[in-house]
Amino acid sequence: MCFRPAALSKPTICPNCGKKIASMAGIKQKVCPFCKTELPKDEDKK
């Protein structure tokens, strides 16, 4: 059996430092944990 999450999302890339930030427990981060820059909101939600 395959045990993977139902919703896989791409990691967010910080516009300042360029590091990939994965969502934790399905919650997207609002601030980069590395450089504390505010991350862009997800535009594809309507």
N, CA, C and O atoms as a MOPAC input file, in Angstrom:
PM7 MOZYME 1SCF
protein

 N      0.83600 1    -1.18700 1     0.00000 1
 C      0.00000 1     0.00000 1     0.00000 1
 C      0.87600 1     1.24500 1     0.00000 1
 O      1.98900 1     1.24800 1     0.52700 1
 N      0.35900 1     2.26700 1    -0.58700 1
 C      1.09500 1     3.51800 1    -0.67000 1
 C      0.53400 1     4.50400 1     0.34900 1
 O     -0.65500 1     4.82300 1     0.31300 1
 N      1.36200 1     4.97900 1     1.23600 1
 C      0.92800 1     5.94000 1     2.24200 1
 C      1.54200 1     7.29500 1     1.94900 1
 O      2.62900 1     7.61200 1     2.43300 1
 N      0.85800 1     8.07400 1     1.17500 1
 C      1.33900 1     9.42500 1     0.92700 1
 C      0.20200 1    10.40600 1     1.17000 1
 O     -0.96400 1    10.01400 1     1.11800 1
 N      0.50300 1    11.63800 1     1.42700 1
 C     -0.53800 1    12.62100 1     1.73500 1
 C     -1.51800 1    12.77900 1     0.57800 1
 O     -1.15300 1    12.63200 1    -0.58800 1
 N     -2.73900 1    13.07600 1     0.91400 1
 C     -3.77300 1    13.25000 1    -0.10900 1
 C     -3.50000 1    14.46400 1    -0.98300 1
 O     -3.72400 1    14.42000 1    -2.19200 1
 N     -3.02200 1    15.53700 1    -0.38700 1
 C     -2.75800 1    16.75700 1    -1.14400 1
 C     -1.26600 1    17.06200 1    -1.11400 1
 O     -0.71800 1    17.44000 1    -0.07800 1
 N     -0.62700 1    16.89500 1    -2.24400 1
 C      0.79000 1    17.24600 1    -2.35200 1
 C      0.89300 1    18.63900 1    -2.95300 1
 O      0.26100 1    18.93300 1    -3.96800 1
 N      1.67500 1    19.47700 1    -2.33600 1
 C      1.84700 1    20.83000 1    -2.85700 1
 C      3.31800 1    21.10100 1    -3.10200 1
 O      4.19000 1    20.52900 1    -2.44800 1
 N      3.57800 1    21.97300 1    -4.04400 1
 C      4.95400 1    22.35200 1    -4.34400 1
 C      5.47000 1    23.25500 1    -3.23100 1
 O      4.70500 1    24.03100 1    -2.65900 1
 N      6.73800 1    23.16100 1    -2.92500 1
 C      7.27600 1    24.06100 1    -1.89800 1
 C      7.31500 1    25.49900 1    -2.40600 1
 O      7.46200 1    25.73900 1    -3.60400 1
 N      7.18400 1    26.43300 1    -1.50100 1
 C      7.27500 1    27.85200 1    -1.82300 1
 C      8.75100 1    28.23100 1    -1.85900 1
 O      9.53100 1    27.78700 1    -1.01600 1
 N      9.13300 1    29.04800 1    -2.83100 1
 C     10.51300 1    29.50500 1    -2.92800 1
 C     10.56800 1    30.95300 1    -2.46300 1
 O      9.82800 1    31.80400 1    -2.95500 1
 N     11.45500 1    31.22100 1    -1.50800 1
 C     11.59600 1    32.57100 1    -0.96300 1
 C     12.14100 1    33.50500 1    -2.04400 1
 O     13.14800 1    33.18700 1    -2.67700 1
 N     11.49000 1    34.65500 1    -2.26600 1
 C     11.97400 1    35.58700 1    -3.28200 1
 C     13.28300 1    36.28200 1    -2.88500 1
 O     13.98000 1    36.81500 1    -3.74900 1
 N     13.62400 1    36.28300 1    -1.59700 1
 C     14.82600 1    36.96700 1    -1.13200 1
 C     16.04300 1    36.04500 1    -1.13200 1
 O     17.05100 1    36.35200 1    -1.76800 1
 N     15.95600 1    34.90200 1    -0.41500 1
 C     17.13100 1    34.03000 1    -0.28400 1
 C     17.10400 1    32.84700 1    -1.25600 1
 O     18.13000 1    32.19400 1    -1.45000 1
 N     15.94200 1    32.55700 1    -1.87600 1
 C     15.85400 1    31.50400 1    -2.87500 1
 C     15.73800 1    30.09200 1    -2.31900 1
 O     15.79800 1    29.12900 1    -3.08400 1
 N     15.57400 1    29.94400 1    -1.01100 1
 C     15.45000 1    28.61100 1    -0.41600 1
 C     14.01900 1    28.11100 1    -0.53600 1
 O     13.07200 1    28.89800 1    -0.54900 1
 N     13.87100 1    26.78100 1    -0.62400 1
 C     12.55400 1    26.16800 1    -0.72100 1
 C     11.98600 1    25.97000 1     0.68000 1
 O     12.66700 1    25.46800 1     1.57400 1
 N     10.71600 1    26.37700 1     0.85900 1
 C     10.04900 1    26.23300 1     2.13800 1
 C      8.83100 1    25.34700 1     1.92800 1
 O      7.90300 1    25.72000 1     1.20900 1
 N      8.83300 1    24.18200 1     2.55000 1
 C      7.72000 1    23.24300 1     2.43000 1
 C      6.62100 1    23.62800 1     3.41000 1
 O      6.88600 1    24.22300 1     4.45500 1
 N      5.37500 1    23.28000 1     3.05900 1
 C      4.27900 1    23.52400 1     3.98100 1
 C      4.35300 1    22.50100 1     5.10700 1
 O      4.70700 1    21.34500 1     4.87900 1
 N      4.02300 1    22.92300 1     6.30800 1
 C      4.08700 1    22.04200 1     7.47300 1
 C      2.67700 1    21.68500 1     7.89300 1
 O      1.87900 1    22.56600 1     8.21400 1
 N      2.36300 1    20.39700 1     7.89200 1
 C      1.03800 1    19.88100 1     8.26500 1
 C     -0.05600 1    20.52500 1     7.41800 1
 O     -1.15700 1    20.78500 1     7.90300 1
 N      0.26200 1    20.78200 1     6.14100 1
 C     -0.71100 1    21.36900 1     5.22400 1
 C     -0.88900 1    22.86500 1     5.37100 1
 O     -1.74800 1    23.44500 1     4.70700 1
 N     -0.10000 1    23.50800 1     6.22300 1
 C     -0.21100 1    24.94900 1     6.44100 1
 C      0.96500 1    25.64400 1     5.77000 1
 O      2.12400 1    25.32700 1     6.04100 1
 N      0.65800 1    26.58800 1     4.89600 1
 C      1.72000 1    27.32000 1     4.21200 1
 C      2.31800 1    28.35700 1     5.14500 1
 O      1.60700 1    29.01100 1     5.90700 1
 N      3.62200 1    28.49600 1     5.07600 1
 C      4.32800 1    29.47700 1     5.88900 1
 C      4.07200 1    30.88200 1     5.33200 1
 O      3.92800 1    31.05600 1     4.12200 1
 N      4.01600 1    31.87400 1     6.21100 1
 C      3.80900 1    33.26100 1     5.79200 1
 C      5.11700 1    34.03900 1     5.75700 1
 O      5.23800 1    35.02600 1     5.03300 1
 N      6.10800 1    33.58800 1     6.54900 1
 C      7.40000 1    34.25800 1     6.64300 1
 C      8.48800 1    33.21000 1     6.46200 1
 O      8.38700 1    32.10500 1     6.99600 1
 N      9.52600 1    33.55300 1     5.71100 1
 C     10.64500 1    32.64100 1     5.49200 1
 C     11.35600 1    32.39800 1     6.82100 1
 O     11.73900 1    33.35600 1     7.49200 1
 N     11.54200 1    31.12000 1     7.21900 1
 C     12.21200 1    30.84800 1     8.48800 1
 C     13.71600 1    31.14000 1     8.45200 1
 O     14.35800 1    31.18800 1     9.50100 1
 N     14.27700 1    31.33400 1     7.26500 1
 C     15.71200 1    31.57200 1     7.13500 1
 C     16.05500 1    33.06300 1     7.16800 1
 O     16.95100 1    33.47800 1     7.90300 1
 N     15.33400 1    33.87900 1     6.36300 1
 C     15.68800 1    35.30700 1     6.27500 1
 C     14.57400 1    36.23700 1     6.76100 1
 O     14.72700 1    37.45700 1     6.71500 1
 N     13.46000 1    35.67300 1     7.22400 1
 C     12.32900 1    36.43300 1     7.79300 1
 C     11.63500 1    37.35800 1     6.80300 1
 O     11.00600 1    38.33800 1     7.20300 1
 N     11.74600 1    37.04900 1     5.49600 1
 C     11.05300 1    37.81500 1     4.47000 1
 C      9.62700 1    37.29500 1     4.33700 1
 O      9.40100 1    36.08700 1     4.41300 1
 N      8.66100 1    38.19700 1     4.13800 1
 C      7.27800 1    37.78300 1     3.95100 1
 C      7.15600 1    37.06500 1     2.61200 1
 O      7.63900 1    37.55800 1     1.59200 1
 N      6.51100 1    35.90000 1     2.61500 1
 C      6.37400 1    35.10400 1     1.40700 1
 C      5.12500 1    35.52000 1     0.63200 1
 O      4.14300 1    35.96300 1     1.22700 1
 N      5.16100 1    35.37600 1    -0.70300 1
 C      3.99300 1    35.73000 1    -1.51200 1
 C      2.83800 1    34.77600 1    -1.23500 1
 O      3.04100 1    33.60300 1    -0.92300 1
 N      1.61900 1    35.30500 1    -1.35400 1
 C      0.43500 1    34.46800 1    -1.16000 1
 C      0.22400 1    33.59200 1    -2.38200 1
 O      0.73300 1    33.88500 1    -3.46400 1
 N     -0.52600 1    32.52100 1    -2.20300 1
 C     -0.81600 1    31.58700 1    -3.28900 1
 C     -1.86100 1    32.21400 1    -4.21700 1
 O     -3.00500 1    32.42200 1    -3.81500 1
 N     -1.46300 1    32.51300 1    -5.46400 1
 C     -2.35700 1    33.20500 1    -6.40000 1
 C     -3.34800 1    32.28900 1    -7.10000 1
 O     -4.35900 1    32.76800 1    -7.61500 1
 N     -3.08600 1    30.96100 1    -7.13700 1
 C     -3.95500 1    30.09100 1    -7.91700 1
 C     -5.22500 1    29.70400 1    -7.17400 1
 O     -6.03100 1    28.95700 1    -7.72800 1
 N     -5.44700 1    30.17000 1    -5.95200 1
 C     -6.70500 1    29.92800 1    -5.24700 1
 C     -7.71600 1    30.94800 1    -5.72300 1
 O     -7.40100 1    32.13100 1    -5.85300 1
 N     -8.94400 1    30.48900 1    -5.98600 1
 C     -9.98600 1    31.41000 1    -6.46600 1
 C    -11.26100 1    31.18400 1    -5.72400 1
 O    -12.25500 1    31.86200 1    -5.98500 1

